[in-house]
């Protein structure tokens, strides 16, 4: 896996043959060096296998502190009389004394 991850060279040997008098005769032997480029997928797997605590896909997040959630419920106003609704409206539209 490491070899595939970093890339490597190898020698490829090909033999050309020709049929002479019913038998195959070796005409020419070629030796060619081939280069295999590094494979990023192999690098990923190699790193994950060598040091899984450092090279893993999943990150663990440790959250410190408190979480607050505010739930706002809408009051049911359909059961109120017209007079009660007018009182609520006057309270909500009354200007506040904010000093500014």
Secondary structure as UniProt FT lines:
FT   HELIX           2..6
FT   STRAND          8..20
FT   TURN            21..22
FT   STRAND          23..36
FT   HELIX           40..50
FT   TURN            52..54
FT   TURN            78..79
FT   HELIX           82..93
//
